[in-house]
Amino acid sequence: MPESAHPSETIAGRQKGSSMGGVGTFALGVAAALVAGALGPALGRRARPLARTAIKEAIIVGEGARHRVEGLREDWADLVEEARADVRRKQVHAVPPTND
């Protein structure tokens, strides 16, 4: 327990001393629910186009990323094939060791 805290000061003690009791908290919750119920449909109608725009942008970004990844995959496959061709050329031109 911190030295500055008084032993009788507990969480329950602080809650009892608060200005809003259980009934006040309940009333605040009911009021918030009523306001949300009244404003919710209007906010929903305004938010829907914004949400649709955000989803469209996400689809566009996702498609662009998919195309870039496909291009990178093709580039990688080309590099691997070039490296394999280099290895084959070196193997053909390699001089076999002589048995002296």
Backbone as numpy.savetxt, mean C-alpha at the origin, in Angstrom:
# Nx Ny Nz CAx CAy CAz Cx Cy Cz
5.99 2.72 38.09 5.13 3.89 38.09 6.03 5.13 38.09
5.80 6.12 37.24 6.63 7.31 37.23 6.56 8.04 38.56
7.69 8.69 38.91 7.74 9.39 40.18 6.77 10.56 40.24
6.48 11.20 39.10 5.60 12.36 39.08 4.13 11.98 39.24
3.79 10.73 39.00 2.39 10.30 39.10 2.04 10.03 40.55
0.90 10.47 40.95 0.42 10.23 42.30 -0.16 8.83 42.34
0.09 8.05 43.41 -0.40 6.67 43.45 -1.90 6.53 43.27
-2.66 7.49 43.71 -4.12 7.38 43.58 -4.60 7.74 42.18
-3.70 8.27 41.34 -4.10 8.65 39.99 -3.99 7.42 39.09
-5.11 6.83 38.78 -5.16 5.66 37.91 -5.98 6.01 36.69
-6.05 5.09 35.76 -6.85 5.34 34.55 -8.31 5.53 34.92
-8.81 4.70 35.82 -10.21 4.84 36.24 -10.43 6.19 36.91
-9.47 6.63 37.71 -9.60 7.92 38.38 -9.62 9.07 37.39
-8.80 8.97 36.36 -8.80 10.02 35.34 -10.10 10.01 34.55
-10.65 8.82 34.27 -11.91 8.75 33.54 -13.06 9.32 34.35
-13.07 9.09 35.65 -14.14 9.64 36.49 -14.08 11.15 36.50
-12.89 11.69 36.42 -12.74 13.13 36.47 -12.95 13.81 35.14
-13.14 13.05 34.09 -13.32 13.66 32.78 -14.66 14.38 32.72
-14.76 15.34 31.82 -15.97 16.16 31.74 -17.12 15.42 31.07
-16.85 14.35 30.31 -17.92 13.66 29.60 -18.00 12.24 30.13
-19.10 11.89 30.70 -19.28 10.55 31.22 -19.78 9.61 30.14
-20.24 8.41 30.54 -20.71 7.42 29.59 -21.91 7.88 28.80
-22.84 8.59 29.45 -24.04 9.06 28.75 -23.66 10.13 27.73
-22.73 11.00 28.08 -22.29 12.05 27.15 -21.60 11.45 25.94
-20.79 10.45 26.17 -20.11 9.77 25.07 -21.13 9.08 24.16
-22.12 8.44 24.76 -23.17 7.79 23.98 -23.93 8.82 23.13
-24.27 9.95 23.74 -25.00 11.01 23.03 -24.17 11.55 21.87
-22.87 11.70 22.10 -21.99 12.17 21.02 -21.96 11.17 19.88
-21.93 9.88 20.20 -21.95 8.84 19.17 -23.24 8.84 18.38
-24.36 9.02 19.07 -25.67 9.07 18.40 -25.73 10.28 17.49
-25.26 11.42 17.96 -25.27 12.64 17.15 -24.41 12.46 15.90
-23.23 11.84 16.07 -22.34 11.61 14.92 -23.01 10.68 13.92
-23.71 9.66 14.40 -24.40 8.73 13.51 -25.51 9.43 12.74
-26.25 10.32 13.42 -27.33 11.06 12.74 -26.77 11.99 11.67
-25.70 12.69 11.99 -25.08 13.60 11.01 -24.55 12.80 9.82
-23.89 11.68 10.11 -23.35 10.85 9.03 -24.48 10.29 8.17
-25.59 9.91 8.81 -26.73 9.39 8.05 -27.34 10.44 7.16
-27.38 11.70 7.65 -27.97 12.77 6.85 -27.04 13.22 5.72
-25.76 13.30 6.00 -24.81 13.79 5.01 -24.21 12.69 4.15
-24.31 11.45 4.60 -23.67 10.33 3.91 -24.04 10.20 2.45
-25.35 10.17 2.11 -25.72 10.02 0.69 -25.18 11.15 -0.18
-25.24 12.38 0.32 -24.74 13.51 -0.47 -23.23 13.38 -0.68
-22.53 13.02 0.37 -21.08 12.84 0.24 -20.77 11.65 -0.66
-21.59 10.61 -0.58 -21.39 9.44 -1.43 -21.55 9.77 -2.90
-22.55 10.59 -3.21 -22.77 10.99 -4.61 -21.59 11.81 -5.13
-21.01 12.64 -4.28 -19.87 13.45 -4.71 -18.58 12.62 -4.76
-18.47 11.66 -3.87 -17.25 10.86 -3.79 -17.19 9.82 -4.91
-18.33 9.39 -5.42 -18.34 8.34 -6.44 -17.54 8.71 -7.68
-17.73 9.90 -8.27 -16.92 10.24 -9.44 -15.42 10.31 -9.11
-15.10 10.80 -7.93 -13.69 10.85 -7.53 -13.11 9.45 -7.41
-13.87 8.56 -6.81 -13.42 7.18 -6.66 -13.27 6.52 -8.02
-14.22 6.75 -8.92 -14.16 6.17 -10.26 -12.93 6.69 -11.00
-12.64 7.99 -10.88 -11.46 8.57 -11.52 -10.18 7.94 -10.96
-10.14 7.78 -9.65 -8.96 7.17 -9.03 -8.77 5.73 -9.51
-9.86 5.00 -9.65 -9.78 3.61 -10.12 -9.32 3.57 -11.58
-9.84 4.48 -12.40 -9.41 4.53 -13.81 -7.93 4.82 -13.91
-7.45 5.78 -13.11 -6.02 6.12 -13.12 -5.18 4.92 -12.69
-5.65 4.19 -11.68 -4.92 3.01 -11.22 -4.86 1.94 -12.32
-5.95 1.78 -13.06 -5.96 0.82 -14.17 -4.96 1.25 -15.24
-4.96 2.53 -15.57 -4.04 3.04 -16.59 -2.59 2.85 -16.16
-2.29 3.17 -14.92 -0.93 2.99 -14.41 -0.55 1.51 -14.41
-1.48 0.67 -14.01 -1.22 -0.77 -13.99 -0.95 -1.32 -15.38
-1.73 -0.89 -16.37 -1.51 -1.33 -17.74 -0.15 -0.87 -18.25
0.20 0.38 -17.96 1.51 0.90 -18.38 2.64 0.10 -17.74
2.49 -0.22 -16.46 3.51 -1.01 -15.78 3.61 -2.40 -16.39
2.47 -2.99 -16.74 2.47 -4.32 -17.34 3.21 -4.31 -18.67
2.98 -3.27 -19.48 3.67 -3.17 -20.77 5.17 -2.98 -20.58
5.56 -2.17 -19.59 6.99 -1.96 -19.33 7.65 -3.26 -18.88
6.97 -4.01 -18.03 7.52 -5.28 -17.55 7.67 -6.26 -18.72
6.68 -6.31 -19.61 6.79 -7.19 -20.78 7.99 -6.80 -21.64
8.21 -5.50 -21.82 9.37 -5.03 -22.59 10.67 -5.42 -21.92
10.73 -5.26 -20.60 11.94 -5.65 -19.87 12.17 -7.16 -19.97
11.10 -7.93 -19.91 11.22 -9.38 -20.02 11.80 -9.76 -21.40
11.32 -9.10 -22.45 11.84 -9.37 -23.79 13.31 -8.97 -23.89
13.66 -7.80 -23.35 15.05 -7.35 -23.37 15.95 -8.35 -22.63
15.48 -8.84 -21.49 16.25 -9.80 -20.70 16.46 -11.10 -21.50
15.41 -11.57 -22.14 15.52 -12.79 -22.94 16.52 -12.59 -24.08
16.52 -11.42 -24.70 17.48 -11.13 -25.77 18.91 -11.14 -25.23
19.13 -10.53 -24.06 20.46 -10.51 -23.45 20.95 -11.92 -23.12
20.06 -12.73 -22.59 20.43 -14.10 -22.25 20.81 -14.87 -23.52
20.04 -14.71 -24.56 20.35 -15.40 -25.82 21.68 -14.92 -26.39
21.97 -13.63 -26.32 23.26 -13.10 -26.80 24.41 -13.68 -25.98
24.24 -13.78 -24.66 25.28 -14.34 -23.82 25.51 -15.81 -24.14
24.44 -16.55 -24.38 24.58 -17.97 -24.75 25.33 -18.11 -26.09
25.01 -17.22 -27.03 25.70 -17.25 -28.33 27.18 -16.96 -28.14
27.53 -16.01 -27.27 28.93 -15.70 -26.99 29.64 -16.92 -26.41
28.99 -17.61 -25.50 29.59 -18.80 -24.88 29.80 -19.88 -25.95
28.83 -20.08 -26.82 28.98 -21.10 -27.87 30.13 -20.75 -28.82
30.26 -19.46 -29.17 31.36 -19.03 -30.05 32.71 -19.28 -29.40
32.82 -19.00 -28.11 34.09 -19.21 -27.42 34.42 -20.70 -27.34
33.40 -21.52 -27.18 33.64 -22.96 -27.11 34.10 -23.49 -28.46
33.59 -22.97 -29.54 33.99 -23.42 -30.88 35.41 -22.99 -31.18
35.79 -21.78 -30.78 37.11 -21.25 -31.07 38.15 -21.65 -30.04
37.76 -22.35 -29.03 38.73 -22.74 -28.01 39.68 -23.78 -28.58
40.93 -23.66 -28.23 41.95 -24.58 -28.71 42.02 -25.74 -27.73
41.88 -26.96 -28.21 41.96 -28.09 -27.30 43.37 -28.23 -26.75
43.50 -28.67 -25.51 44.85 -28.83 -24.94 45.60 -29.96 -25.64
46.89 -29.77 -25.78 47.73 -30.79 -26.41 48.29 -31.71 -25.37
48.49 -32.96 -25.74 49.09 -33.93 -24.82 50.56 -34.09 -25.18
51.42 -33.37 -24.52 52.85 -33.44 -24.80 53.55 -34.41 -23.92
